[in-house]
Amino acid sequence: MLSPKQVSWLKGAIFVLALVPLLRMAYLTVTGQLVDPLEFITRGTGDWTLYFLCITLAVTPLRRLSGWNWLVKLRRMLGLYTFFYGLLHFTTFLWFDHFFDVQEMWKDVLKRPFITVGFIAFVLLIPLALTSTNGMIKRLGGKRWQWLHRLIYVIAPLAILHFWWMKAGKHNFTQPILFGSIVGILLLTRVWWAIRK
């Protein structure tokens, strides 16, 4: 069992480490070490959105299996990093692909299914990020807040579907299967516990 001070130190360390992927992308881009920096940033921000999504979903099962209740104190920050990298991923799409032409972006969203589901997943993340504060929990009430944040169980499969369709064009299903399996296990454990309860 970690003390509050140790948890605080751990949160600080995770906060800094979670920025390392972004700093690495920026460094490689600025120093000209990438053949296609736009592709690298787009893929990198998308991958890290999925990484943090899986890590966030893993908090509750790990807490229940290990008895480490202090893990709950990390979940909010991990969820916000999911949104942060998702926002960067969306921004690269809007900026690099469409140069902030919203009309052209909408055409792309409606035209290509993998972008459609990715866009829906990102939009659903927004209310979760906006209601992540203690003040919003009090305003909404615990039950309504919990129901709202169950949107993550819709967002996760949509994110996997977005990734799957994106990789399907290159017939590369290794990563989508891996991510899909992880998310599937993390969601099925919740179903199992709900049935037992």
C-alpha positions as CSV (number, residue, x, y, z in Angstrom):
1,M,0.0,0.0,0.0
2,L,1.4,3.3,-1.1
3,S,1.2,6.4,1.2
4,P,-0.4,9.6,-0.1
5,K,3.0,11.1,-0.6
6,Q,4.2,8.1,-2.6
7,V,1.1,8.3,-4.8
8,S,1.7,12.0,-5.3
9,W,5.3,11.3,-6.4
10,L,4.1,8.5,-8.7
11,K,1.5,10.8,-10.3
12,G,4.2,13.4,-10.9
13,A,6.5,10.8,-12.6
14,I,3.7,9.5,-14.8
15,F,2.7,13.0,-15.8
16,V,6.3,13.7,-17.0
17,L,6.8,10.3,-18.7
18,A,3.4,10.6,-20.5
19,L,4.8,13.7,-22.3
20,V,8.0,11.9,-23.5
21,P,6.3,10.5,-26.7
22,L,5.2,14.0,-27.7
23,L,8.7,15.4,-27.0
24,R,10.2,12.6,-29.0
25,M,7.9,13.3,-32.0
26,A,8.7,17.0,-31.8
27,Y,12.5,16.4,-31.5
28,L,12.6,14.0,-34.5
29,T,10.6,16.4,-36.6
30,V,12.6,19.5,-35.7
31,T,15.9,17.8,-36.3
32,G,14.8,16.5,-39.7
33,Q,15.3,12.8,-38.9
34,L,12.0,11.7,-40.4
35,V,11.3,10.8,-44.0
36,D,7.6,11.6,-43.6
37,P,7.1,13.7,-40.4
38,L,3.4,14.3,-41.0
39,E,2.7,10.6,-41.3
40,F,4.9,9.8,-38.3
41,I,3.1,12.4,-36.1
42,T,-0.4,11.3,-37.2
43,R,0.3,7.7,-36.6
44,G,2.2,8.4,-33.3
45,T,-0.5,10.5,-31.7
46,G,-3.1,7.8,-32.8
47,D,-1.1,5.0,-31.3
48,W,-0.5,6.8,-28.0
49,T,-4.2,7.6,-27.8
50,L,-4.8,3.8,-27.9
51,Y,-2.1,3.1,-25.4
52,F,-3.5,5.5,-22.8
53,L,-7.0,4.2,-23.5
54,C,-6.0,0.7,-22.7
55,I,-4.0,1.7,-19.7
56,T,-7.0,3.7,-18.4
57,L,-9.3,0.8,-18.9
58,A,-6.8,-1.5,-17.1
59,V,-6.9,0.5,-13.9
60,T,-10.2,-0.9,-12.5
61,P,-9.4,-4.6,-13.2
62,L,-5.9,-4.2,-11.9
63,R,-7.2,-2.5,-8.7
64,R,-9.8,-5.2,-8.1
65,L,-7.4,-8.1,-8.7
66,S,-4.5,-6.6,-6.7
67,G,-6.3,-4.7,-4.0
68,W,-4.3,-1.6,-4.8
69,N,-7.0,1.0,-4.3
70,W,-4.5,3.8,-4.8
71,L,-4.6,3.1,-8.6
72,V,-7.9,4.9,-8.8
73,K,-6.0,8.1,-8.1
74,L,-4.1,7.7,-11.4
75,R,-7.2,7.0,-13.5
76,R,-8.3,10.6,-14.1
77,M,-4.9,11.7,-15.3
78,L,-4.5,8.7,-17.6
79,G,-7.9,9.4,-19.0
80,L,-7.0,13.0,-19.7
81,Y,-3.9,11.9,-21.5
82,T,-6.1,9.7,-23.6
83,F,-8.0,12.8,-24.6
84,F,-4.8,14.9,-25.0
85,Y,-3.3,12.5,-27.5
86,G,-6.7,12.0,-29.2
87,L,-6.9,15.8,-29.5
88,L,-3.4,16.0,-31.0
89,H,-4.4,13.2,-33.4
90,F,-7.5,15.0,-34.5
91,T,-5.6,18.3,-34.8
92,T,-3.0,16.7,-37.2
93,F,-5.9,15.4,-39.3
94,L,-7.5,18.8,-39.4
95,W,-4.3,20.7,-39.9
96,F,-2.0,18.6,-42.1
97,D,-4.7,16.9,-44.2
98,H,-7.1,19.8,-44.6
99,F,-5.3,23.0,-43.4
100,F,-8.2,23.9,-41.1
101,D,-10.8,23.7,-43.9
102,V,-13.7,22.5,-41.8
103,Q,-16.0,22.0,-44.9
104,E,-13.4,19.7,-46.6
105,M,-12.9,17.9,-43.3
106,W,-16.6,17.2,-43.0
107,K,-16.6,15.7,-46.5
108,D,-13.7,13.4,-45.5
109,V,-15.4,12.4,-42.3
110,L,-18.6,11.5,-44.1
111,K,-16.9,9.9,-47.1
112,R,-14.4,7.5,-45.3
113,P,-15.9,5.1,-42.7
114,F,-12.6,4.7,-40.7
115,I,-12.4,8.5,-40.3
116,T,-16.2,8.6,-39.4
117,V,-15.8,6.2,-36.5
118,G,-12.6,7.8,-35.3
119,F,-14.3,11.2,-35.3
120,I,-17.2,9.9,-33.4
121,A,-14.9,8.3,-30.8
122,F,-13.1,11.6,-30.4
123,V,-16.3,13.7,-30.0
124,L,-17.5,11.3,-27.3
125,L,-14.2,11.8,-25.5
126,I,-14.9,15.5,-25.2
127,P,-17.7,15.4,-22.5
128,L,-15.6,12.9,-20.5
129,A,-12.6,15.3,-20.4
130,L,-14.9,18.3,-19.6
131,T,-16.5,16.6,-16.7
132,S,-13.3,15.1,-15.2
133,T,-13.1,17.7,-12.4
134,N,-14.4,17.2,-8.8
135,G,-16.6,20.3,-9.3
136,M,-18.3,18.6,-12.3
137,I,-18.8,15.4,-10.4
138,K,-20.6,17.4,-7.7
139,R,-22.7,19.2,-10.2
140,L,-23.8,16.2,-12.1
141,G,-24.1,13.9,-9.1
142,G,-22.3,10.6,-8.7
143,K,-24.8,8.4,-10.6
144,R,-25.2,10.7,-13.6
145,W,-21.4,11.2,-13.7
146,Q,-20.9,7.5,-13.7
147,W,-23.4,6.9,-16.4
148,L,-21.8,9.6,-18.6
149,H,-18.3,8.1,-18.1
150,R,-19.6,4.7,-19.2
151,L,-19.3,6.2,-22.7
152,I,-15.7,4.9,-22.6
153,Y,-17.2,1.5,-23.2
154,V,-18.5,2.8,-26.5
155,I,-15.4,4.9,-27.3
156,A,-13.0,1.9,-26.9
157,P,-14.6,-0.4,-29.6
158,L,-15.0,2.6,-32.0
159,A,-11.3,3.4,-31.5
160,I,-10.4,-0.2,-32.3
161,L,-12.6,-0.2,-35.4
162,H,-11.0,3.1,-36.6
163,F,-7.6,1.5,-36.1
164,W,-8.7,-1.8,-37.8
165,W,-10.1,-0.1,-40.9
166,M,-7.0,2.2,-41.2
167,K,-4.7,-0.8,-41.1
168,A,-6.9,-2.9,-43.4
169,G,-5.8,-0.8,-46.4
170,K,-2.3,-2.1,-45.9
171,H,-3.5,-5.7,-44.9
172,N,-1.7,-5.2,-41.6
173,F,-3.9,-6.7,-38.8
174,T,-1.3,-7.6,-36.2
175,Q,-1.6,-4.4,-34.1
176,P,-5.4,-4.1,-34.5
177,I,-5.8,-7.7,-33.3
178,L,-3.5,-7.0,-30.3
179,F,-5.3,-3.8,-29.3
180,G,-8.7,-5.4,-29.9
181,S,-7.9,-8.4,-27.8
182,I,-6.6,-6.2,-24.9
183,V,-9.7,-3.9,-25.0
184,G,-12.0,-7.0,-25.4
185,I,-10.5,-8.6,-22.3
186,L,-10.7,-5.4,-20.3
187,L,-14.4,-4.9,-21.2
188,L,-15.3,-8.6,-20.7
189,T,-13.9,-8.6,-17.2
190,R,-16.4,-5.8,-16.4
191,V,-19.3,-7.8,-17.9
192,W,-18.3,-10.8,-15.9
193,W,-18.2,-8.9,-12.6
194,A,-21.5,-7.2,-13.4
195,I,-23.1,-10.6,-14.1
196,R,-21.7,-12.1,-10.8
197,K,-22.9,-9.0,-8.9
